[in-house]
Structure formats: C-alpha cells, structure tokens
Amino acid sequence: MSTAPAIELKGISKAFGAVQANKDISIRVMPGTIHGIIGENGAGKSTLMSILYGFYKADKGDIYISGQKTAIPDSQAAIAAGIGMVFQHFKLVQNFTVLENVILGAEDGALLAPSLRKARKELTALAAEYELNVNPDALIEEIGVGMQQRVEILKALYRQADILILDEPTGVLTPAEADQLFRILHRLKDEGKTIILITHKLREIMEATDTVSVMRRGEMTATVKTSETSPEHLAELMVGRKVLLRVDKTPAQPGEKVLEVENLRVVDAAGVERVKGISLEVRAGEILGIAGVAGNGQSELLEVLGGMENGTGTIRVNGKELDLTGKFSDARSRRKRGIAHVPEDRQREGLIMDFKAWENTAFGYDDDDAYRAGLLMDNAAIREDAQGKIERFDVRPANSELEAKSFSGGNQQKIVLAREIERDPDLLLIGQPTRGVDIGAIEFIHQQIVALRDKGKAILLVSVELEEILSLSDRIAVIFDGKLMGERLPAETDEKELGLMMAGMTGKDS
C-alpha cells in the first residue's frame, strides 16, 4: 500500500463575505482507512468537503490526491480523481430504476442500451464484491432508504471511486440498517478504499473510524487516533468545554392524564392512510418518546395533534375532546387549549426565515394581550420579550434584529423552543428536537425539555435518534407503518429491540 496520503489538504481557506468558513486547514487522510470528521454546526465540515468534491473553489490552499497536486474545479474533476460523495439527502431520480440512476451522467454514448448492458454486468459484480445487493430493475421510489443509500454507494463505485465521502449517512436508517452500512464500509476499507465519514454521532465515530479530525469555528483543532480518545474528549474538543453526554434527570412522577388519543387515523391528500388506528396517552410530568424511522406516520401524528392536519378518532386534552376536522381544528385553537408545538422542520414550519428573530418569537401568539397596544401590535413589547427569550435560551448571536436565516440550525431551534416552552403549555409536542443540531446545543435542549417535564407538563417527543429516545423518554412507543408496535420502558429495552420494532418486527409480545 502506498505511504502517500490518499488525500492531503494544505492551507485550505474559504470565506463567504465576512464569514470565514475554513481557515488555513490542513488534513491528511491515509489510504485504506475510515477517517471521521466531526464538529459543531457551522464548524466548516461541509464547506471543506464541498471544496474537495468541487462544489466550491478554495480561496487559497492546495489539494493532493495520492501525493499528486490536483486541481478540482468541479464535481466532474473530483469524480475523475477517484472521489465519490454520498450526500445526506440522496441525489436519486425517484421514477428511474436503480440501473438508470447508476449510469445517469456516466453513459458511454448516445445509445443507452449498450450502457445499460455494461452497467448491469458491472453492478452485479460490485454488488457481490461489497455486499451491496439491490435489484437493478427496482424503481427508486419503491425501495427503502437503506437500499437507496446502497445505490448511492454503487454509483460512486461504478464511477471507479477510490475515495468515498459520506455526509451524515445514518440519519434516515434504522439501527440494523446502520449496522449493515458500517459492515459495508469496513468491507470497502478492507478492499483498499478510503472513506471520509462526517457524522455528529460520537458513538459511530468510536465504532467505525480509525482516525478522527475535529473542527471548530472553521479551523482544524485536532486529529487523533480513534483508539486513543473517548466520546467525552471529542465532545470537549468540538465545543471547547466539558459536555454532559447523558441526560441528567430524576425518575418521572406522572400525574393526571393530559393527552388521550383513541383510534386516530390520518389519510393524506393522495388517499393513503398514514396513521392507522393509533391509541396512546401522556400524563403530566412525563415524556413519552415515539421511536420510528422517518415516514412511518409520526409526522402526521404530530400534525393532527398540533392542528396542522385533519384526522378521525378521538383526542382529549385535560379530559376535553379536540375538534379534528371542523372550525376549531387549527393550530391557533390548539394553542388556546394549552398545546405548544415544536415542529419537525423548523425552517418550513417553525420559522419564517426572512423575518427577524423577534418577530419569530411571537408567531402564533400575536393575539396575546402582552403583545398588543389596543388594536395594534406592540412591537416594542415583543422586542423586549424576545431579547429576554434569546438570553435565557442562549441564542447566539444574542441579536433579535437578525433574520432567522442568519442563525445556525441549533440557534434557530432554540428560537422555536423559547417561543413554545415559555408559553408554559400543558402539553408540548416536539418533533426531532436536535436534528442537525451540534452537541453543545443538544445538551441545552435536552435540559430544557426535562425542566419542563419536572414542572409537571406532559411531553410527546418524536425522534429518529434512538439514543435520544432512550435517554430522554420515561416511556417509549414504537411506530411502524402508521401503527404502534408496542411500548417499552427505557430501562427494560435496548437499541437492538427498538430497532427490530422500528422495522416491523418484535422479539416478544408488545
């Protein structure tokens, strides 16, 4: 094996206006290794990989591939240099077959048939060699996300990639699918491939990588052998202070039933039943976690409870039935009943990105007497209230006049949380509370959720992160294909059992 690094970046810098995304970064990735890159939101990881894959051009610095200085002005040059990238959000054409997606952009000529024949033969060989078995004639829209990810890897291998970059590859996978992915990555490594793994999950870094580099505020702060570090040490390197990696909470003291759901059904605009007769309850002073792979009905459950979607069945809050289809089935009516909602997609459903932070802190509560001066909005009062929220929730920068789009994902999430939690709701609905959020903000968000529980509030938590579900929840319900597979207590289950349930299987009676 060559002793030259598979990749070496020297003095890479990149600025976007006044923002220095990458500052004099140097990194060496040795061939035949899995090299992790971690860092907080805005640390510059994605920018650095985008430079390596030709999406951005560095302001200064050089790229070396296998010891040779290499110009990468675009992604075609990256592919020609043997670099492939699997994005967090897959770049697949949904109504094309696996085979058609693999050859897309890499056809041998104007006639498609010869390309397809050649690709089918190579795909079969690659699938066998790397255990990436997938039906080449299946439509992308008909296969699961785990299989779609295999297609992305096969695309890169078909283009003869020796270096694979994977960006947050397990965000949409079940634990079993994630385990299978890492078996595939180790197989690729054993065959001499070099892999760069970008993830915020420290457990995955510890289990999967040989070496890990840490970025903070656009700079490379450390590169260490994975065997010589720990999750706690890596978290401290990322954030610049000690971080509590577990949720520190006392046992729940459940009180009266706050939320009761009976036989809830939701049918989408296409006539597909997304929620299929779900029944559950949440009591005051407890967190009920809903575990499941994205797309199994948990989003629709939250939307009906939050007044964003209609449904059938019965929902009661504090013993009083909610309107599910009529005049009072909207989000404003839900808020008047003591329900606050932190939606799964903060940018599309929780914030108006072009509006200022202080305006966003009042959305949905604009009829509050404290925000009004007669018939008009009292903007000075809203600004004053917003600044207090921003300070209490440690939003950075602490400037309520900035537009929501100017904040990082974690700070956008804090704005939404501050707005909803500080209404002192009886029931908090919270979807994917730490999606795309860095480790320091995760710690803070978890503390706020537990503090609300300890005030005697009921919390319904939806998350695809099993570690989060296990550490935050007092009870766990698993959803699959619109149905509840059963409930578990965190102390009496583990990720393996929950993962099986998330895949529609269970090893014991639910």
C-alpha positions as CSV (number, residue, x, y, z in Angstrom):
1,M,0.0,0.0,0.0
2,S,1.2,3.5,-0.9
3,T,2.6,5.5,2.0
4,A,1.4,8.8,0.4
5,P,-1.9,10.1,1.9
6,A,-4.9,9.3,-0.2
7,I,-6.0,12.9,0.4
8,E,-3.9,15.8,1.7
9,L,-5.3,19.3,2.0
10,K,-2.8,22.0,2.7
11,G,-3.7,25.5,3.9
12,I,-7.3,25.5,2.7
13,S,-9.2,28.7,3.3
14,K,-12.6,29.8,2.2
15,A,-14.7,32.9,3.0
16,F,-18.2,33.8,2.2
17,G,-18.2,37.6,2.5
18,A,-17.2,38.4,6.1
19,V,-17.7,34.8,7.2
20,Q,-14.5,32.7,7.3
21,A,-15.9,29.2,6.8
22,N,-12.5,27.5,6.5
23,K,-9.3,29.0,7.9
24,D,-5.9,27.5,6.9
25,I,-7.0,23.9,7.2
26,S,-4.5,21.1,6.7
27,I,-5.5,17.4,6.9
28,R,-4.1,14.1,5.8
29,V,-6.2,11.0,5.2
30,M,-4.3,7.8,4.8
31,P,-5.3,5.2,2.2
32,G,-7.4,2.2,3.2
33,T,-8.7,3.9,6.4
34,I,-12.0,5.3,7.7
35,H,-11.4,8.9,8.7
36,G,-14.1,10.7,10.7
37,I,-14.6,14.5,10.7
38,I,-16.7,16.0,13.5
39,G,-17.6,19.5,14.6
40,E,-20.4,21.7,15.7
41,N,-22.9,23.3,13.3
42,G,-21.0,26.0,11.3
43,A,-17.6,24.5,12.1
44,G,-16.9,24.3,8.3
45,K,-17.1,20.5,7.7
46,S,-19.5,20.7,4.8
47,T,-17.6,23.6,3.2
48,L,-14.3,21.6,3.4
49,M,-15.9,18.5,1.8
50,S,-17.6,20.7,-0.8
51,I,-14.2,22.1,-1.8
52,L,-12.8,18.5,-2.0
53,Y,-15.7,17.4,-4.2
54,G,-15.5,20.5,-6.4
55,F,-18.7,22.3,-5.4
56,Y,-16.7,25.3,-4.1
57,K,-13.2,26.6,-5.0
58,A,-10.9,27.4,-2.1
59,D,-9.7,31.0,-1.8
60,K,-6.2,29.5,-1.2
61,G,-4.6,26.2,-0.5
62,D,-3.8,23.0,-2.4
63,I,-5.3,19.5,-2.8
64,Y,-3.2,16.4,-3.2
65,I,-4.6,13.1,-4.3
66,S,-2.2,10.1,-3.7
67,G,0.7,12.6,-3.4
68,Q,-0.1,14.4,-6.6
69,K,-1.2,18.1,-6.6
70,T,-4.7,18.0,-8.1
71,A,-7.0,20.8,-9.3
72,I,-10.7,20.1,-8.6
73,P,-12.7,22.9,-10.2
74,D,-15.9,20.9,-10.3
75,S,-17.5,17.6,-9.3
76,Q,-16.6,16.0,-12.7
77,A,-12.9,16.7,-11.9
78,A,-13.5,15.1,-8.4
79,I,-15.0,12.0,-10.0
80,A,-12.1,11.8,-12.5
81,A,-9.7,12.0,-9.5
82,G,-11.4,9.0,-8.0
83,I,-13.6,10.8,-5.4
84,G,-17.2,9.9,-4.8
85,M,-19.7,11.5,-2.4
86,V,-22.8,10.2,-0.8
87,F,-24.9,13.1,0.3
88,Q,-27.2,13.2,3.4
89,H,-30.1,13.9,1.1
90,F,-29.8,11.4,-1.8
91,K,-29.4,12.6,-5.3
92,L,-31.6,10.0,-7.0
93,V,-34.3,10.3,-9.6
94,Q,-37.3,8.7,-7.9
95,N,-39.1,7.3,-11.0
96,F,-35.9,5.9,-12.5
97,T,-34.7,2.3,-11.8
98,V,-31.6,1.6,-9.8
99,L,-29.7,0.8,-13.0
100,E,-30.7,4.0,-14.7
101,N,-29.7,6.0,-11.7
102,V,-26.3,4.3,-11.6
103,I,-25.4,5.2,-15.2
104,L,-27.0,8.7,-15.2
105,G,-24.3,11.1,-16.2
106,A,-21.9,8.3,-16.9
107,E,-23.3,6.9,-20.2
108,D,-20.8,5.5,-22.8
109,G,-22.5,7.1,-25.7
110,A,-25.7,8.3,-27.4
111,L,-27.2,4.8,-27.4
112,L,-28.5,3.8,-24.0
113,A,-28.9,0.1,-24.5
114,P,-25.1,-0.7,-24.5
115,S,-24.5,1.4,-21.5
116,L,-27.3,-0.4,-19.6
117,R,-25.9,-3.8,-20.5
118,K,-22.4,-2.9,-19.4
119,A,-23.7,-1.3,-16.2
120,R,-25.9,-4.3,-15.3
121,K,-22.8,-6.6,-15.6
122,E,-20.6,-4.3,-13.5
123,L,-23.3,-3.6,-11.0
124,T,-23.8,-7.3,-10.4
125,A,-20.0,-7.7,-9.8
126,L,-19.8,-4.7,-7.5
127,A,-22.9,-5.8,-5.5
128,A,-21.4,-9.2,-5.0
129,E,-17.9,-7.9,-4.1
130,Y,-19.1,-5.4,-1.5
131,E,-22.4,-7.0,-0.3
132,L,-24.4,-4.2,-1.8
133,N,-27.2,-6.4,-3.1
134,V,-30.0,-4.4,-4.7
135,N,-32.4,-5.2,-7.5
136,P,-31.1,-3.2,-10.6
137,D,-34.6,-3.1,-12.1
138,A,-36.4,-1.7,-9.0
139,L,-37.7,1.9,-9.1
140,I,-36.1,4.2,-6.5
141,E,-39.5,5.3,-5.2
142,E,-40.3,1.6,-4.4
143,I,-37.2,0.8,-2.3
144,G,-36.4,1.9,1.3
145,V,-33.9,4.5,2.3
146,G,-31.3,1.9,3.3
147,M,-31.4,0.4,-0.2
148,Q,-31.3,3.9,-1.7
149,Q,-28.1,4.6,0.2
150,R,-26.6,1.4,-1.3
151,V,-27.5,2.8,-4.8
152,E,-25.6,6.0,-4.0
153,I,-22.5,4.0,-2.9
154,L,-22.8,1.8,-6.1
155,K,-23.0,5.0,-8.2
156,A,-19.7,6.1,-6.8
157,L,-18.1,2.7,-7.2
158,Y,-19.3,2.4,-10.7
159,R,-17.5,5.6,-11.4
160,Q,-14.4,3.9,-10.0
161,A,-14.2,6.0,-6.9
162,D,-11.3,5.0,-4.6
163,I,-12.2,7.7,-2.0
164,L,-15.8,7.9,-0.6
165,I,-17.1,10.9,1.3
166,L,-20.3,10.1,3.4
167,D,-22.2,13.0,4.9
168,E,-24.3,12.1,8.0
169,P,-25.1,8.6,6.4
170,T,-27.2,7.1,9.2
171,G,-29.7,10.0,9.7
172,V,-32.5,8.1,8.0
173,L,-31.6,4.5,8.8
174,T,-32.8,2.0,11.4
175,P,-30.1,0.7,13.8
176,A,-30.0,-2.5,11.8
177,E,-29.5,-0.7,8.5
178,A,-26.8,1.5,10.1
179,D,-25.0,-1.6,11.3
180,Q,-25.2,-3.1,7.8
181,L,-23.9,0.2,6.4
182,F,-20.8,0.1,8.7
183,R,-20.2,-3.6,7.7
184,I,-20.2,-2.4,4.1
185,L,-17.8,0.4,4.9
186,H,-15.4,-1.9,6.6
187,R,-15.6,-4.2,3.6
188,L,-14.8,-1.3,1.3
189,K,-11.9,-0.4,3.6
190,D,-10.6,-4.0,3.5
191,E,-10.6,-3.7,-0.3
192,G,-8.4,-0.7,-0.1
193,K,-10.9,2.1,-0.4
194,T,-10.5,5.3,1.6
195,I,-13.6,6.6,3.4
196,I,-14.3,10.0,5.0
197,L,-17.2,9.9,7.4
198,I,-18.9,13.1,8.5
199,T,-21.3,12.5,11.5
200,H,-22.3,14.2,14.7
201,K,-22.9,10.8,16.4
202,L,-19.9,10.2,18.6
203,R,-20.8,6.5,19.1
204,E,-20.5,5.9,15.4
205,I,-17.1,7.7,15.3
206,M,-15.8,5.5,18.1
207,E,-17.1,2.3,16.5
208,A,-16.4,2.9,12.8
209,T,-13.3,5.1,12.3
210,D,-9.5,4.6,12.5
211,T,-8.8,8.3,12.8
212,V,-10.9,11.4,13.7
213,S,-10.4,15.1,12.9
214,V,-12.1,17.8,14.9
215,M,-13.2,21.1,13.5
216,R,-14.2,24.2,15.5
217,R,-15.1,27.6,14.1
218,G,-13.6,27.0,10.7
219,E,-10.3,25.6,11.9
220,M,-8.9,22.1,12.4
221,T,-8.3,21.8,16.1
222,A,-7.1,18.2,16.4
223,T,-6.6,14.9,14.6
224,V,-6.3,11.8,16.8
225,K,-6.4,8.0,16.6
226,T,-9.8,6.8,17.5
227,S,-8.4,4.1,19.7
228,E,-6.6,6.8,21.8
229,T,-9.6,9.1,22.5
230,S,-13.1,8.9,24.0
231,P,-16.5,10.5,23.3
232,E,-16.1,12.9,26.2
233,H,-12.7,14.1,25.0
234,L,-14.0,14.5,21.4
235,A,-17.0,16.5,22.7
236,E,-14.8,18.8,24.6
237,L,-12.5,19.3,21.6
238,M,-15.6,20.1,19.5
239,V,-17.2,22.6,21.9
240,G,-14.3,23.9,23.8
241,R,-15.7,22.9,27.2
242,K,-16.8,19.8,29.0
243,V,-20.1,18.4,27.7
244,L,-22.5,16.1,29.6
245,L,-23.2,13.4,27.1
246,R,-26.0,11.7,29.1
247,V,-29.3,13.3,30.1
248,D,-29.2,14.1,33.8
249,K,-32.8,13.6,35.1
250,T,-34.6,12.2,38.1
251,P,-37.3,9.5,37.7
252,A,-40.6,10.8,36.4
253,Q,-43.6,11.5,38.7
254,P,-46.5,11.0,36.4
255,G,-49.8,12.7,37.3
256,E,-53.2,13.0,35.7
257,K,-53.7,12.2,32.0
258,V,-53.1,15.2,29.9
259,L,-53.3,13.7,26.4
260,E,-55.5,10.8,25.4
261,V,-55.6,9.5,21.8
262,E,-58.0,6.8,20.7
263,N,-58.1,5.1,17.3
264,L,-56.6,8.0,15.5
265,R,-56.5,7.7,11.7
266,V,-55.0,10.1,9.2
267,V,-55.4,9.9,5.4
268,D,-53.1,12.1,3.2
269,A,-54.1,14.1,0.1
270,A,-53.3,11.1,-2.1
271,G,-55.8,8.9,-0.2
272,V,-53.0,6.9,1.6
273,E,-53.7,6.1,5.2
274,R,-50.7,7.3,7.1
275,V,-51.9,6.8,10.7
276,K,-53.8,3.5,11.3
277,G,-55.7,3.5,14.5
278,I,-53.2,4.8,17.0
279,S,-54.1,5.0,20.7
280,L,-51.8,6.4,23.4
281,E,-51.8,8.6,26.4
282,V,-49.3,11.0,28.0
283,R,-49.6,12.1,31.7
284,A,-48.5,15.3,33.4
285,G,-44.8,15.1,34.4
286,E,-43.7,12.5,31.9
287,I,-42.1,12.3,28.5
288,L,-43.5,9.8,26.0
289,G,-41.0,9.1,23.2
290,I,-42.2,8.0,19.8
291,A,-39.4,6.0,18.1
292,G,-39.5,5.1,14.4
293,V,-37.8,5.6,11.0
294,A,-38.9,8.8,9.3
295,G,-42.0,8.3,7.1
296,N,-43.9,5.9,9.3
297,G,-46.7,8.2,10.4
298,Q,-45.1,10.0,13.3
299,S,-45.1,13.3,11.4
300,E,-48.8,13.0,10.6
301,L,-49.5,12.2,14.3
302,L,-47.8,15.4,15.4
303,E,-49.6,17.4,12.7
304,V,-53.0,16.3,13.8
305,L,-52.2,16.9,17.4
306,G,-50.8,20.3,16.5
307,G,-53.8,21.4,14.4
308,M,-51.9,21.3,11.1
309,E,-53.8,18.3,9.6
310,N,-57.2,16.7,10.0
311,G,-57.9,13.2,11.3
312,T,-60.6,10.9,12.6
313,G,-60.8,9.3,16.0
314,T,-60.8,10.9,19.4
315,I,-58.3,13.2,21.0
316,R,-58.8,14.6,24.5
317,V,-56.6,17.2,26.3
318,N,-57.2,17.5,30.0
319,G,-60.4,15.5,29.6
320,K,-61.9,17.7,26.9
321,E,-62.2,16.5,23.3
322,L,-60.4,18.3,20.5
323,D,-62.0,19.2,17.1
324,L,-60.3,17.1,14.5
325,T,-62.0,18.3,11.3
326,G,-64.0,21.4,11.9
327,K,-63.7,25.1,12.7
328,F,-61.6,24.6,15.8
329,S,-59.2,22.0,14.4
330,D,-56.5,24.6,13.6
331,A,-53.2,25.4,15.3
332,R,-54.5,28.6,16.9
333,S,-57.3,26.6,18.6
334,R,-54.7,24.0,19.8
335,R,-52.6,26.8,21.4
336,K,-55.7,28.1,23.3
337,R,-56.1,24.6,24.7
338,G,-52.6,24.6,26.2
339,I,-50.8,22.8,23.4
340,A,-47.4,24.0,22.2
341,H,-45.7,22.6,19.1
342,V,-42.1,22.5,18.1
343,P,-42.4,21.1,14.5
344,E,-40.0,18.6,12.9
345,D,-39.0,21.0,10.2
346,R,-38.1,24.3,11.9
347,Q,-37.3,26.1,8.7
348,R,-40.5,25.3,6.8
349,E,-43.0,25.0,9.7
350,G,-41.4,26.7,12.8
351,L,-39.9,29.9,11.5
352,I,-40.3,32.5,8.7
353,M,-36.7,32.6,7.6
354,D,-36.7,36.1,6.1
355,F,-38.3,37.6,9.3
356,K,-36.3,38.9,12.2
357,A,-35.8,36.7,15.3
358,W,-38.0,39.0,17.5
359,E,-40.9,38.6,15.0
360,N,-40.4,34.8,15.0
361,T,-40.7,34.7,18.8
362,A,-44.2,35.9,18.7
363,F,-45.6,33.9,15.7
364,G,-48.8,32.1,16.7
365,Y,-49.2,34.1,19.9
366,D,-49.7,37.5,18.3
367,D,-53.1,37.9,19.9
368,D,-51.6,37.7,23.4
369,D,-52.5,40.8,25.4
370,A,-48.9,41.4,26.3
371,Y,-48.1,41.9,22.6
372,R,-50.9,44.4,21.8
373,A,-51.5,48.1,22.2
374,G,-55.2,48.4,21.5
375,L,-55.9,47.1,18.0
376,L,-52.2,47.3,17.0
377,M,-49.2,45.1,17.7
378,D,-46.9,46.5,20.4
379,N,-43.6,45.8,18.6
380,A,-41.5,47.4,21.4
381,A,-43.0,44.9,23.9
382,I,-42.4,42.0,21.5
383,R,-38.8,43.1,21.0
384,E,-38.2,43.3,24.8
385,D,-39.8,39.9,25.4
386,A,-37.8,38.4,22.5
387,Q,-34.5,39.7,23.9
388,G,-35.3,38.0,27.2
389,K,-36.0,34.7,25.5
390,I,-32.8,34.9,23.5
391,E,-30.7,35.5,26.6
392,R,-32.4,32.7,28.6
393,F,-32.1,30.2,25.8
394,D,-28.5,31.2,25.0
395,V,-29.3,32.0,21.3
396,R,-26.1,33.1,19.5
397,P,-25.6,35.8,18.4
398,A,-27.9,37.4,21.0
399,N,-29.3,39.9,18.5
400,S,-33.1,39.7,18.0
401,E,-32.8,42.1,15.0
402,L,-31.1,39.4,12.9
403,E,-33.2,37.5,10.4
404,A,-33.9,33.8,11.3
405,K,-31.9,32.7,8.3
406,S,-28.8,34.3,9.8
407,F,-28.6,31.9,12.7
408,S,-27.2,28.3,12.7
409,G,-29.6,25.4,12.8
410,G,-29.1,24.9,16.6
411,N,-29.8,28.5,17.3
412,Q,-32.9,28.5,15.0
413,Q,-34.1,25.6,17.1
414,K,-33.5,27.5,20.3
415,I,-35.7,30.3,19.0
416,V,-38.6,27.9,18.3
417,L,-38.1,26.2,21.7
418,A,-38.0,29.5,23.5
419,R,-41.3,30.6,21.9
420,E,-43.1,27.4,22.7
421,I,-41.7,26.4,26.1
422,E,-42.1,29.8,27.6
423,R,-45.9,29.7,27.0
424,D,-45.9,27.3,29.9
425,P,-48.1,24.7,27.9
426,D,-49.9,21.8,29.5
427,L,-48.7,19.6,26.5
428,L,-45.6,20.1,24.5
429,L,-45.4,18.4,21.1
430,I,-41.8,18.3,19.9
431,G,-40.5,16.7,16.7
432,Q,-36.8,15.9,16.1
433,P,-35.6,18.3,18.8
434,T,-32.0,18.0,17.9
435,R,-32.0,17.3,14.2
436,G,-28.9,18.9,12.6
437,V,-28.0,20.4,16.0
438,D,-24.5,20.4,17.4
439,I,-23.5,18.7,20.6
440,G,-23.4,21.8,22.8
441,A,-26.9,22.8,21.8
442,I,-28.2,19.3,22.2
443,E,-27.1,19.3,25.8
444,F,-29.0,22.6,26.4
445,I,-32.2,21.5,24.5
446,H,-32.4,18.3,26.5
447,Q,-32.1,20.2,29.7
448,Q,-35.0,22.5,28.7
449,I,-37.2,19.5,27.9
450,V,-36.5,17.8,31.2
451,A,-37.0,21.0,33.1
452,L,-40.5,21.4,31.5
453,R,-41.3,17.8,32.5
454,D,-40.2,18.5,36.0
455,K,-42.7,21.4,36.2
456,G,-45.4,18.8,35.7
457,K,-46.0,19.2,32.0
458,A,-46.8,16.4,29.5
459,I,-44.4,16.0,26.6
460,L,-44.8,13.9,23.4
461,L,-41.4,13.5,21.8
462,V,-40.8,12.3,18.3
463,S,-37.2,11.5,17.3
464,V,-35.5,9.2,14.8
465,E,-32.4,9.2,17.2
466,L,-32.7,6.1,19.3
467,E,-30.0,7.4,21.8
468,E,-32.1,10.5,22.3
469,I,-35.3,8.5,22.8
470,L,-33.7,6.1,25.3
471,S,-32.1,8.8,27.3
472,L,-34.9,11.4,27.4
473,S,-38.1,9.3,27.5
474,D,-39.9,7.9,30.6
475,R,-41.9,5.6,28.3
476,I,-41.2,4.6,24.7
477,A,-43.8,3.8,22.0
478,V,-42.5,2.5,18.6
479,I,-44.3,3.3,15.4
480,F,-44.1,1.4,12.1
481,D,-46.2,1.8,9.0
482,G,-48.7,4.0,10.8
483,K,-49.3,1.6,13.7
484,L,-47.9,1.4,17.2
485,M,-45.8,-1.7,17.6
486,G,-45.8,-1.6,21.4
487,E,-44.5,0.3,24.4
488,R,-41.3,-0.2,26.4
489,L,-39.7,1.3,29.5
490,P,-36.2,2.6,28.7
491,A,-34.6,0.6,31.5
492,E,-36.2,-2.6,30.1
493,T,-35.2,-2.4,26.4
494,D,-32.2,-1.5,24.2
495,E,-31.4,-0.2,20.7
496,K,-31.5,-3.7,19.2
497,E,-35.0,-4.5,20.4
498,L,-36.3,-1.0,19.5
499,G,-34.6,-1.3,16.1
500,L,-36.4,-4.5,15.4
501,M,-39.7,-3.0,16.3
502,M,-39.0,0.0,14.1
503,A,-38.6,-2.4,11.2
504,G,-41.9,-4.0,11.9
505,M,-40.7,-7.0,14.0
506,T,-40.6,-7.7,17.7
507,G,-39.0,-10.5,19.6
508,K,-41.6,-10.6,22.4
509,D,-45.2,-9.7,22.9
510,S,-45.9,-6.0,22.7
